[in-house]
Amino acid sequence: MTVALFGLAIYLFCVHSFKLPIASLGIAIGVLGVVSNHQSITVPAPVLFFAGFVGWCALGGTTSQYGSFVGDSLIDYLKMLLIFFVAINASKSISQLAIFAGLWVLMFGLFPARGTYFNFLSGIGTFGRYGWNFSFANYNDLAAYAILTLALSAFLLAGRFARWIRIGALASTAGLAVLIVITQSRGAFIGLVIAFVFMLLRSRSRTRLIRVGAVAALGIVLIAPGAVWERFSRMKYLFNTETIAEADGSAEQRYVLLQIATSIARDHLLTGVGLGAYSEAHGVYADERQEWAMGRGNRDAHNMYVSLVAETGLPGLALFVGMLGSVLLRSFRVERNIRLAAPLEAEQLRILRFGLIAYLIAAIFGSFHRVSFLYLYLAVLWSAAELFALRSTPSDAASLQPVGAPDRLRSLQRRYTTVRPAR
């Protein structure tokens, strides 16, 4: 544990539990911990892209007619930039990365996951959908955040960690998979399925993945209520604009919201309407046409990419995509370089990368860029890639010490350092 990790622990506790209003204190402690060890500070490409994004938003805000909303949002994004900077500098070893990921999984399990299961077992939900409180009250948002935590759990499950860590990660992975299903979030479900298929095509352990997927599917089928399958069965109507109303009222409304958002984005391609000002602009545009009556009011676009163009213009979207792309590209290159020398670490990188891909697919149906979880996860994936990049030779991979179980090093070496012959 370091000062930076301690600050992140405070922050993770606050944003998951909402028990204490000291999240800003956690950020400050984290920044202090990073700058106190200034020789190891790094400002990699994703942080620079995000800083450029915030700078562009500040510049574009000077031309926005919703200046007060832009100012408040800029403060929030500056905080997230600091969080991103701290998180990407907090993990300088595999043990520290495990602490970071483990704390995140633990906090998510203690608060939103536990609360959601309590509501599920008590029957406290809406039309068979279950969530928790605060920012986890929205079912689609909760499912999207659970995707990231699920990937972190699988990352810990697949790693060189003590048995008690992997057992806890296994329980968390199973529980979070069921949680996503009982939220009935179609976007999260689609994202997970597509990412799992990509993972299957890329992985060297297809048989094991198929076996795990089959067991998970069987467990979900046995546990999930009938309302889940009724809602998912209506997804077949979502692929045709003429039948979308047959899916449910929510899907039809989302389609109207997307039309309005697209119109706003098309009219403000350069600078957008201003960061955080979308809902105000939406309320104005929705009154212009009678066919948009279902979407009237200050609403969200429920699409991260269209929202970014509408608020920040195409340059803002390009900077944001640059941040995401730099992390994905780095993790892919490292995985390709170590897949023979350190297949276990390569598998862990694939898990994290496809967890991010699932989240980004789910973001087609929700605006998930306004919360810090995305940037914390990008920091985990980037840190894992940087740490695993050192394992490019068999000797380096064999020297890895299993976290929490040094006496198992020899058996793990025999198990994971065997290089399969090239086909």
Residue pairs with C-beta under 8 A, 6 or more apart in sequence:
1 99
2 33
2 90
2 96
3 29
3 30
3 32
3 33
3 36
4 29
4 30
4 33
4 34
4 86
4 89
4 90
5 33
5 90
5 91
5 96
5 99
5 100
5 103
6 29
6 30
6 33
7 26
7 27
7 28
7 29
7 30
7 31
7 32
7 33
7 86
8 26
8 30
8 86
8 87
8 90
8 100
8 103
8 376
9 26
9 103
10 22
10 23
10 25
10 26
10 29
11 23
11 26
11 27
11 30
11 83
12 26
12 103
12 104
12 107
13 19
13 20
13 26
13 107
14 20
14 21
14 22
14 23
14 26
15 23
15 135
15 372
16 107
16 108
16 110
16 111
16 112
17 107
17 110
17 111
18 133
18 134
24 79
27 79
27 82
27 83
27 86
30 82
30 83
30 86
30 87
30 90
31 82
31 85
31 86
33 86
33 90
34 41
34 85
34 86
34 89
34 90
35 41
40 89
40 92
41 89
42 88
42 89
43 85
44 88
44 326
44 382
45 322
45 323
45 326
45 330
46 84
46 88
46 323
46 324
46 326
46 327
46 378
46 382
47 81
47 84
47 85
47 88
49 319
49 320
49 322
49 323
49 326
50 81
50 84
50 319
50 320
50 323
50 375
51 81
52 319
52 322
53 312
53 316
53 319
53 320
53 323
54 74
54 77
54 78
54 81
56 312
56 315
56 316
56 319
57 70
57 73
57 74
57 77
57 274
57 275
57 311
57 312
57 316
58 74
59 271
60 271
60 272
60 274
60 275
60 312
60 313
60 316
61 67
61 70
61 71
61 74
61 274
61 275
63 271
64 70
64 271
64 272
64 273
64 274
64 277
65 273
65 274
66 273
66 274
66 276
66 277
66 280
66 281
67 274
69 274
69 276
69 277
69 280
70 274
70 275
70 276
70 277
72 276
73 274
73 275
73 276
73 277
74 275
74 276
76 276
76 370
77 275
79 372
80 372
80 375
83 372
83 375
83 376
84 372
84 375
84 376
84 378
84 379
87 100
87 375
87 376
87 379
87 380
87 383
88 378
88 379
88 382
88 383
90 96
90 100
90 379
90 383
91 97
91 99
91 100
91 379
91 380
91 383
91 387
93 387
94 159
94 160
94 387
94 400
94 403
95 403
97 380
97 383
97 384
97 387
98 156
98 159
98 161
98 165
98 403
100 380
100 383
101 152
101 155
101 156
101 380
102 156
102 165
104 149
104 152
104 376
104 380
105 149
105 152
105 153
105 156
105 169
105 172
108 145
108 146
108 149
108 176
109 149
109 172
109 175
111 132
111 136
112 132
112 136
112 142
112 145
112 146
113 146
113 149
113 175
113 176
113 179
115 132
115 133
115 136
116 130
116 131
116 132
116 136
116 142
116 179
116 182
116 183
117 175
117 179
118 124
119 125
119 130
119 131
119 132
120 130
120 182
124 130
125 131
127 227
128 184
128 225
128 226
128 227
128 228
128 230
128 231
129 139
129 182
129 183
129 184
129 227
130 139
130 182
130 183
131 137
131 138
131 139
131 142
131 183
132 142
135 141
135 371
136 142
136 145
139 183
139 184
139 185
140 183
140 185
140 187
140 188
140 302
140 362
140 365
140 366
141 366
141 368
141 371
142 179
142 183
142 185
143 179
143 180
143 183
143 185
143 187
143 188
143 189
143 362
144 185
144 187
144 188
144 191
144 359
144 362
144 363
144 366
144 368
145 371
145 373
146 176
146 179
146 180
146 183
146 188
147 180
147 188
147 191
147 192
147 355
147 358
147 359
147 362
148 355
148 356
148 359
148 373
148 374
148 377
149 172
149 176
150 172
150 173
150 176
150 177
150 180
150 355
151 351
151 352
151 354
151 355
151 356
151 358
151 377
152 352
152 355
152 377
152 380
153 169
153 170
153 172
153 173
153 176
154 169
154 173
154 351
154 355
155 169
155 348
155 351
155 352
155 355
155 380
155 384
156 165
156 166
156 168
156 169
157 166
157 169
157 170
157 173
158 344
158 347
158 348
158 351
159 166
159 344
159 348
159 403
160 344
160 400
160 401
160 402
160 403
160 412
160 416
161 169
161 402
161 403
161 404
161 405
162 402
162 403
162 404
162 405
162 408
163 405
164 404
165 403
165 404
174 216
174 219
177 216
177 219
177 220
178 219
178 220
178 223
178 224
180 188
180 189
180 192
181 189
181 220
181 223
181 224
181 228
182 224
182 225
182 228
184 227
184 228
184 231
184 232
185 362
185 365
186 231
186 232
186 235
186 238
186 365
187 361
187 362
187 363
187 364
187 365
187 366
188 358
188 362
189 232
190 235
190 361
190 362
190 365
191 357
191 358
191 359
191 360
191 361
191 362
192 358
194 357
194 358
194 361
195 354
195 355
195 357
195 358
195 361
196 209
196 213
196 354
196 358
198 354
198 357
199 209
199 350
199 351
199 354
200 206
200 209
200 210
200 213
202 350
202 354
203 209
203 347
203 350
204 339
204 343
204 346
204 347
204 420
205 347
231 248
234 246
234 247
234 248
234 251
235 247
237 243
237 244
237 245
237 246
237 247
237 251
238 244
238 247
238 251
241 255
244 251
244 252
244 255
245 251
245 252
252 294
253 294
253 295
254 302
254 365
256 291
256 292
256 294
256 295
257 282
257 295
257 299
257 300
257 301
257 302
258 301
258 302
258 303
258 306
259 292
259 295
260 282
260 285
260 286
260 292
260 295
260 299
260 301
261 278
261 282
261 301
261 303
261 306
261 307
261 310
262 306
263 285
264 273
264 278
264 281
264 282
264 285
264 310
265 272
265 306
265 309
265 310
268 309
268 310
268 313
269 309
269 313
269 314
270 313
270 314
270 315
271 312
271 313
271 315
272 308
272 309
272 310
272 311
272 312
272 313
272 316
273 280
273 281
273 310
273 311
274 311
275 311
275 312
275 316
276 311
277 311
278 300
278 301
278 307
278 310
278 311
279 298
279 299
279 300
280 298
281 310
282 295
282 297
282 298
282 299
282 300
282 301
283 296
283 297
283 298
283 299
285 292
286 292
286 293
286 295
286 296
286 297
286 299
287 296
300 307
300 367
301 307
301 310
301 367
302 365
302 366
302 367
303 363
303 364
303 365
303 366
303 367
304 360
304 363
304 364
304 366
304 367
304 368
304 369
305 317
305 363
305 364
307 367
307 369
308 316
308 317
308 320
308 369
309 316
309 317
312 320
320 369
323 378
324 356
324 360
324 378
327 356
327 378
327 381
327 382
327 385
328 353
328 356
328 357
330 382
330 385
330 386
331 349
331 352
331 353
331 381
331 382
331 384
331 385
332 353
334 349
334 385
334 386
334 388
334 389
335 346
335 349
335 350
335 353
335 385
335 388
337 389
337 392
338 345
338 346
338 349
338 388
338 389
338 391
338 392
338 397
339 346
340 419
340 420
341 391
341 392
341 393
341 394
341 396
341 397
341 419
342 388
342 391
342 392
342 396
342 397
342 400
342 416
342 417
343 416
343 419
343 420
344 416
345 388
345 391
345 397
345 400
346 388
348 384
348 388
349 381
349 384
349 385
349 388
352 377
352 380
352 381
352 384
353 381
355 377
356 377
356 378
356 381
359 368
359 374
359 377
362 368
363 369
368 374
390 396
391 397
391 400
394 417
394 419
397 416
397 417
398 413
398 417
401 409
402 408
402 409
402 412
